[in-house]
Every structure is written in structure tokens, then in C-alpha cells.
Amino acid sequence: MKIELDDLSLLDANKANEFIIVLQFAKMKFYNGVMTITNTNYTTRLMVNANLEVVKKFCQKLIGLGTKHSTTIDVIGWVVRYSPSEDFVSLTPYALIYQIKQTVEKSTYVTCGTVIDIDRDHAWWYKACRQCTQGLEALTDQFYCAKCDVYSTIFVARFCIQVRVVDESDTATFVLFENSASKFLGLTAADIRTSMLAKGYGRDHFPEQLNALVGKTLLFKLTRHDSLNKFQACVITVSRICSDPEIIASLALEKNIQLDALQKLTTATGVRSGELISNGSIV
């Protein structure tokens, strides 16, 4: 477990090289592979090297096992963020779209493709909980978040953009959520929605800012999920986008990706955006 302390006086008061921490009345959450701990109604207690029986027994157990425990203080919920070059070229396996679609279990890959269209039949944003990214259930006069188990009259607009992507092997619909889409566009869903409301546009109006995605050849770090819809084989969600030409060229050289040919696929017969969306055999 990793721990971050804002107040180091707790450690200064304990003149020791090793610290055993007892946390009482805390709330633990596990989300997106990360465990976090939060205060609970201002009752949480943090004790360092406390003179407690449970601490004494824990020390005896460590001695008995001959465990060499670390004396460093790390961070709860720390997520390692690799550089784009590391993430897209070195660390994440590369796969073509047809290989991703044939995978039978949840997996994460990098692929290179060109965005040829945006599905305007699906909403480009959704009403999300302010405490998490969960979509809200609309009730008569408020919203409900099943994950947080809270009711609220306030929501946050977050991206959920479905884009059609093509590579040399196949086509697929990728879903871009807030993190990946906002970093590429330089705008949040809330920014765009606020601007649209100020101009008098309704919910169904399609924002032109999203067209910045169309025609771009990009690297996508994505995850393939099983679909709950029997008419859809899988769902592919994007966690990170790279538009850096040097990184794209580096991966293309390593994986023998023909970038010029990939760009031409967007205008080739049989992969026009209208045909792709209407073809029920394509995920």
C-alpha cells in the first residue's frame, strides 16, 4: 500500500526509521485498478507507531517471518503515467483492428488508424456524477448515481464520442471519453456545452469542434471489452490518444505501418463513412 502524508509532523514526532501506520474509520474505494482511502465524516484516525497491542503483534509477526519491510513513504492511489513514447511504442502491445476485434477477453492494445467519421446518431456527451465518472439516472426532479449511492440536482457534462476508425485490416467504432477526448481537443465537454447553450443551441446540435478528429491519423491506446448488446461483438474504449508525428512515425517504422496508404483508405471505395455505419456486420 502506498501512502502520502501532507502533515509530516506525525513522522517528526516519531524518531524512528520504520513506521507502522494504523488507520481507523476510513472509507476505501477500488476504481479503475486503483485503491484509494478517504476520510469518513471527519472521524478518521491516523496513528503512527502507536503503542497498541495490534501493532506489537504485527511487529512480532514481521520479525518471525524475517520480512524486510520498506521504510519509504509512497502515495496512495499513485498511477504511473508513462511518456507517450514509452506508452505507445515500447510498453503497450500493438495490434491491428481486426486482431483487436477477434480477441475473446478484455485486453489493452495500441493501434494506428484514421478517424473517418463521428457517429451523430449517438449523443456526444452524457450527464455524469460530480464525484465519479458514472452516468446518472434521471429521476423526476433529481439524478441518482448508483456507484456513489447519492442523489443530486447537479451533473457534469462528460464526453462519450463514438468515432469510426479505419486501418489496413478493418474498421471499428472507438469510444472516446472525457480524458482522451478533452486532451486532444483542448476543450472539455462542459466547455463546449456551455458555449452551445450561450448561443442558443439545443442538446441535439452537433458541435463543430468535434470535427477536428475527422481525417486525423492517430495512435490509440484502447481496451477491448465484451459487449452486453447481442448485436455488438465488443466495445472498444480509448484511454489515450497520440498525435505526435515523430512517435507515430517511430511506431510505423517498427510495425511496418504504411501511413500514406492508411490515409488513402479514408476515400477508398467500400470504406466510406456512410457505408461503415450502415453495415451491421462491422463492430
C-alpha positions in Angstrom: 0.0 0.0 0.0 1.2 3.5 -0.8 0.7 6.5 1.5 1.1 10.2 1.1 1.1 12.4 4.2 0.5 16.2 3.9 1.4 16.7 7.6 4.9 15.3 8.2 4.7 16.3 11.9 3.4 12.8 12.6 6.7 11.4 11.5 8.8 14.0 13.1 7.2 13.2 16.5 8.2 9.5 16.0 12.0 9.4 15.9 12.2 6.1 14.1 13.5 4.7 10.8 10.5 2.5 10.4 6.8 3.4 10.6 3.8 1.2 11.3 0.6 3.1 10.5 -2.9 2.3 11.8 -5.8 3.8 10.0 -9.2 3.8 11.7 -12.7 4.7 10.5 -11.7 5.3 6.9 -13.5 4.6 3.6 -11.8 2.5 1.0 -12.7 2.5 -2.7 -11.3 0.5 -5.6 -11.8 2.1 -9.0 -10.0 1.6 -12.3 -7.5 -0.7 -10.7 -6.5 1.9 -8.0 -7.3 1.7 -4.3 -8.0 5.0 -2.6 -8.7 5.8 1.0 -10.7 8.9 2.1 -11.8 10.5 5.4 -15.3 9.4 6.7 -17.3 12.2 8.3 -14.2 13.7 9.8 -13.8 10.7 12.1 -10.8 9.0 10.5 -7.8 8.5 12.8 -4.2 8.0 11.6 -1.8 6.6 14.2 2.0 6.2 13.6 3.9 3.7 15.7 1.1 3.6 18.2 1.5 1.8 21.5 -1.2 -0.7 20.7 -1.4 -4.5 21.1 -2.2 -5.0 17.4 1.0 -3.0 16.4 3.1 -5.2 18.8 1.7 -8.4 17.3 2.3 -7.1 13.8 6.0 -6.3 14.6 6.4 -9.8 16.1 5.0 -11.4 13.0 7.3 -9.4 10.8 10.3 -10.5 12.9 9.2 -14.1 12.9 8.8 -14.1 9.1 12.1 -12.4 8.6 10.4 -9.8 6.4 12.5 -6.9 5.3 9.9 -4.2 5.1 10.4 -0.9 3.4 10.8 2.4 5.3 9.9 4.6 2.4 6.6 6.5 2.3 4.8 6.2 -1.0 1.5 7.5 -2.3 -2.0 6.0 -2.1 -3.6 5.7 -5.5 -0.4 6.7 -7.3 -0.8 5.9 -11.0 2.3 5.7 -13.1 2.0 7.9 -16.1 4.4 6.9 -18.8 5.6 9.2 -21.5 3.7 8.9 -24.9 6.8 7.4 -26.5 7.1 4.7 -23.8 3.3 4.1 -23.7 2.7 3.9 -27.4 5.9 2.4 -28.7 7.6 0.4 -26.0 5.2 -0.8 -23.3 1.8 -1.5 -24.8 1.4 -4.3 -27.4 0.4 -3.3 -30.9 -2.4 -4.9 -32.8 -4.4 -4.3 -35.9 -8.1 -3.5 -35.6 -9.2 -6.9 -36.9 -6.9 -8.6 -34.3 -8.5 -6.4 -31.5 -12.0 -7.4 -32.6 -11.1 -11.1 -32.6 -9.7 -11.0 -29.1 -12.0 -13.0 -26.7 -11.2 -11.3 -23.5 -10.6 -7.8 -22.1 -7.3 -6.6 -23.4 -5.4 -3.4 -23.9 -3.5 -2.5 -27.1 -2.1 0.3 -29.2 -3.3 0.7 -32.8 -2.8 3.2 -35.6 -5.8 4.3 -37.5 -7.5 7.2 -39.3 -10.8 8.7 -38.0 -13.2 8.7 -40.9 -16.4 9.7 -39.2 -18.2 10.5 -36.0 -21.5 8.8 -35.2 -24.0 11.6 -34.8 -26.8 9.2 -34.0 -25.4 8.8 -30.5 -25.1 11.6 -28.0 -21.6 13.1 -27.8 -21.8 13.8 -24.1 -23.6 12.4 -21.0 -24.7 13.5 -17.6 -22.0 12.3 -15.1 -21.8 12.3 -11.3 -19.7 15.0 -9.9 -17.9 12.6 -7.6 -17.1 10.0 -10.2 -17.4 9.4 -13.9 -20.6 7.2 -13.6 -23.6 8.2 -15.8 -26.5 9.4 -13.8 -30.1 8.1 -13.7 -32.6 10.8 -14.3 -35.4 10.9 -11.8 -38.4 13.2 -11.6 -36.6 16.2 -10.1 -33.0 14.9 -9.4 -30.3 12.5 -10.5 -29.1 9.3 -8.9 -25.6 7.8 -9.0 -25.7 4.1 -8.4 -22.0 3.9 -7.8 -21.8 6.6 -5.2 -25.4 5.9 -4.0 -26.1 9.6 -3.9 -28.9 11.9 -5.2 -28.2 15.3 -6.7 -29.7 18.0 -8.7 -26.3 18.8 -10.4 -24.4 16.9 -13.0 -21.2 17.3 -15.0 -21.1 17.0 -18.8 -18.5 14.5 -20.0 -17.5 13.3 -23.4 -18.7 10.0 -24.9 -17.8 10.3 -28.6 -18.2 7.4 -30.9 -15.7 7.7 -33.8 -15.3 5.4 -36.8 -11.6 4.4 -37.3 -10.0 2.5 -40.2 -6.7 0.8 -40.7 -5.3 -1.5 -43.3 -7.1 -4.5 -41.9 -10.6 -3.4 -40.8 -12.8 -0.7 -39.3 -14.3 -0.3 -35.9 -16.1 2.2 -33.6 -13.9 3.6 -30.8 -15.5 5.3 -27.9 -13.7 8.4 -26.6 -14.4 9.5 -23.1 -13.6 12.7 -21.3 -9.9 12.2 -20.5 -8.7 11.2 -24.0 -11.1 13.5 -26.0 -10.6 16.7 -23.9 -6.8 16.4 -24.1 -6.9 16.0 -27.9 -9.5 18.7 -28.5 -8.2 21.1 -25.8 -11.8 21.5 -24.6 -13.9 19.7 -22.1 -17.4 18.6 -22.8 -18.6 21.1 -20.3 -16.8 23.9 -22.1 -18.5 23.0 -25.4 -21.9 22.5 -23.9 -21.7 25.9 -22.1 -20.7 27.6 -25.3 -23.6 26.0 -27.2 -26.1 26.9 -24.6 -24.9 30.5 -24.7 -25.5 30.5 -28.5 -29.0 29.1 -28.0 -28.3 25.6 -29.4 -30.2 22.6 -28.1 -29.0 19.3 -26.9 -29.2 17.7 -30.4 -27.0 20.2 -32.0 -23.7 18.7 -33.1 -20.7 20.8 -32.2 -18.3 21.6 -35.0 -15.3 21.4 -32.6 -15.6 17.6 -32.7 -14.8 17.6 -36.5 -11.2 18.2 -35.5 -11.0 14.5 -35.1 -12.1 13.6 -38.6 -9.3 12.8 -41.1 -6.6 12.5 -38.5 -4.3 9.5 -38.4 -3.6 8.8 -34.8 -2.3 6.3 -32.3 -4.9 5.0 -29.9 -4.3 3.2 -26.6 -7.5 1.3 -26.2 -9.2 -1.5 -24.3 -11.5 -4.2 -25.8 -14.5 -5.1 -23.7 -17.2 -7.7 -24.1 -20.5 -6.1 -25.1 -23.8 -6.6 -23.3 -25.5 -6.0 -26.6 -26.1 -9.2 -28.5 -25.9 -7.2 -31.8 -22.5 -5.9 -31.0 -19.5 -8.2 -30.6 -17.4 -5.9 -28.4 -16.9 -2.3 -27.2 -13.6 -0.6 -27.8 -12.8 2.4 -25.4 -9.9 4.7 -25.8 -7.8 5.8 -22.8 -5.1 7.8 -24.6 -4.5 9.4 -28.0 -1.2 10.4 -29.6 -1.0 12.8 -32.5 2.8 13.4 -32.3 4.1 12.8 -35.8 7.5 11.6 -34.6 6.0 9.0 -32.3 3.6 7.9 -35.0 6.5 7.6 -37.5 8.5 5.6 -35.0 5.8 3.0 -34.4 5.0 2.9 -38.1 8.7 2.1 -38.9 8.8 -0.6 -36.2 5.5 -2.2 -37.2 5.7 -1.6 -40.9 2.6 0.6 -41.0 2.1 2.3 -44.3 0.9 5.7 -43.2 0.4 7.0 -46.8 -1.8 4.0 -47.7 -3.7 4.4 -44.4 -4.6 8.0 -45.2 -5.8 7.0 -48.6 -8.1 4.4 -47.1 -10.5 7.1 -45.9 -11.5 7.8 -49.5 -11.3 4.3 -50.9 -14.4 2.5 -52.2 -16.1 0.4 -49.5 -14.9 2.3 -46.5 -17.0 5.5 -46.9 -18.3 6.6 -43.6 -22.0 6.1 -44.5 -21.4 2.5 -45.6 -19.4 1.7 -42.5 -22.1 2.9 -40.1 -24.9 1.2 -42.0 -23.1 -2.2 -42.3 -24.4 -4.2 -39.4 -21.5 -6.7 -39.8 -18.9 -4.2 -38.7 -18.3 -3.6 -35.0 
